[in-house]
Amino acid sequence: MTELGEAAEAALERLRSYRTGDAPTHGGHVLSYVYDPGSAELDELAARAIRIMQPVNGLDPTTFGSVAAIERDLVRFARDLLGGDEEVVGTITSGGTESCLPAVKTARDLWRAAGGTGTPRLLAPVTVHAAFHKAASYFGLELDLVPVDPLTGAPTADAVIARLGSDVALAVVSAPSYPFATLDPVRPVAAACADAGVPLHVDACIGGLVLPFAEGLPDWDLRVPGVTSLSADLHKYGYAPKGVSVLLHRGADRLRAQYFATTRWPGYPVVNPTMLGSRSAGPAAAAWAIVQALGVDGLGALARTALEATRSLVDTVTEIEGLRVVGTPAGPLFAVAADDSAHPDARVDPHHWADALRGLGWQLQLQPGLVQEDGVRLPHTTHLTVTPVTAQVLPELQDALRAGADLVRGIPQVAPMEAIAALGGDVTAVLDGPLPESLAPLLALVEGLPPERTEQLLIELLARLIEP
Ligand SMILES: *Cc1c(COP(=O)(O)O)cnc(C)c1O
């Protein structure tokens, strides 16, 4: 072997050893972050597509015509699937966040161009994805969050509509929301937005490629007049590797407003629809290949598998004493809260439950409780994102969900003061030592401390992870 060859093998070996500490990306034991179609063939297809596009720079579709072709095909595919007509255009982005951010920027710029002055508002139910908090922070909008019902996790259309006004640059609803999987009332909100002249974004980042195959839902996509933009992540239920999503606009003018262009520097003219400059074309190529290979029918079959598995799991959790499923989940995801109507001895705290499940080999996602602007607290919950692979491990998972609940039934939620006391009275102690085994106390801190304090602690925690 050459010198480089040996060093290269050694580097790959080291990379593999880094990976051994990761959560398993396949097999259905991690119920968030990863979207496993349960097919080695699709994984291989994605890898081969990425390999073909690896050296290409997605920055410039005039130099690399393949990038334009891939994006055009994907936008057309998404538009057709999501009820858009000829009027609907769009772009490929690097992910859900990068679809949401330009949607907000575009709306803000159009609002200003129409004469809006001062600070515009971004109006949404409190369950809207944090990407919109980021967008408001980046682009200088005031976030106006409408409280939802703590039992169902759902907003009412009236509560959203009541806050429309000429200072609203964009309203956002979700299909479905990430925290509780509720399908927001798209049609009535869209009608009111159209009357008020306010654009409406449907955040279908997680639902965009599954809800078209769910039955009995009210209309939620581009079929609804008044919906002006929509985001759908190909790296979620399109099963592409991370780094690809689509943002659709109704009307070419909106897409034009998304672009940033400048010729006012001595370098090449910059004309970008997205936040990134140079970017990989790999994930989009992988999404493209997957969509070509599966077609609508293949995607639909995978979606129905995930939706079916979700129904079984919702039934299982509903039957577990002391837990309740929040609301009526509209997609392959749901949140689980403690059943407050049960006797305290029979109640199951969802965070202790998630910790117990981790001990049994299953990773669920803990979500903190939140006091809304009206003073009503949304419960702390545990979130499950269900993918096609889940169907392959369903009985095992159902047994674990029941067994986990039996292990922690009657143990109350960690009180924030208790969590602080466990750290010797100093919350900064969480920064020293390894990440804690049980996450319930950490989430109690998140819920109990003022957000500014928690955010600062979490930044410190994450920043230290990558400091050399
Ligand atoms: C995942 C998600 C996003 C953000 O997507 P990223 O790909 O993680 O950036 C936005 N909205 C919803 C509803 C999501 O589920």
The ligand as a Tripos MOL2 file, in Angstrom:
@<TRIPOS>MOLECULE
LIG
   15    15     1     0     0
SMALL
NO_CHARGES

@<TRIPOS>ATOM
      1 C1        -38.0450   18.9950   11.1420 C.3       1 LIG1
      2 C2        -38.9520   20.1550   11.0890 C.ar      1 LIG1
      3 C3        -38.4840   21.4400   10.7660 C.ar      1 LIG1
      4 C4        -37.0150   21.7780   10.6660 C.3       1 LIG1
      5 O1        -36.3440   20.9270    9.8630 O.3       1 LIG1
      6 P1        -34.7810   20.6120    9.9130 P.3       1 LIG1
      7 O2        -34.6800   19.7280    8.7220 O.co2     1 LIG1
      8 O3        -34.4890   19.9160   11.1970 O.co2     1 LIG1
      9 O4        -34.0280   21.8610    9.7550 O.co2     1 LIG1
     10 C5        -39.4160   22.4380   10.6260 C.ar      1 LIG1
     11 N1        -40.7130   22.2020   10.8200 N.ar      1 LIG1
     12 C6        -41.2040   20.9880   11.1570 C.ar      1 LIG1
     13 C7        -42.6710   20.7990   11.3810 C.3       1 LIG1
     14 C8        -40.3340   19.9220   11.3100 C.ar      1 LIG1
     15 O5        -40.7890   18.7290   11.6720 O.3       1 LIG1
@<TRIPOS>BOND
     1     1     2 1
     2     2     3 ar
     3     2    14 ar
     4     3     4 1
     5     3    10 ar
     6     4     5 1
     7     5     6 1
     8     6     7 2
     9     6     8 1
    10     6     9 1
    11    10    11 ar
    12    11    12 ar
    13    12    13 1
    14    12    14 ar
    15    14    15 1
@<TRIPOS>SUBSTRUCTURE
     1 LIG1         1 GROUP 0 **** ****
